[in-house]
């Protein structure tokens, strides 16, 4: 049995052979460790980071994602960057997270934080955080500005926070 028939058989059996165009539409979502998150938490640039902690299994998280996408689009070309930090399990990256990001056409930066011991890093995000999601940290270290909220947000709420606290 040659390479092509074996590839066809494998694709047929698992039911997921991607064509070139389908591959181009699939979003890469990296699995990262704490140092990757810390780059944003400790950045010295004059960029305002909007870090949203969410998961595909969290209904309030999923409902607020369009607000973060709209915010990213609104501030395109400005020093504001939306980062969607997925709290999904690392084992769910291929089967849940990547398909979710692709299906919802998320344009913001998305990564899965692969740090199972939340106690080791939650206080680094904000000492008041209970660990519940959705949660959002907005910060600009160059201006020593920081705002944390542990509840779902709407686009008008996000816009208000940015204009009232980060201008």
Secondary structure as UniProt FT lines:
FT   HELIX           3..14
FT   HELIX           20..25
FT   STRAND          30..32
FT   HELIX           34..41
FT   STRAND          48..54
FT   TURN            56..57
FT   HELIX           59..74
FT   TURN            75..77
FT   STRAND          80..86
FT   HELIX           90..92
FT   HELIX           93..97
FT   HELIX           98..103
FT   TURN            104..105
FT   STRAND          109..113
FT   HELIX           118..120
FT   HELIX           122..125
FT   TURN            127..128
FT   STRAND          135..140
FT   HELIX           141..143
FT   STRAND          145..149
FT   HELIX           155..165
//
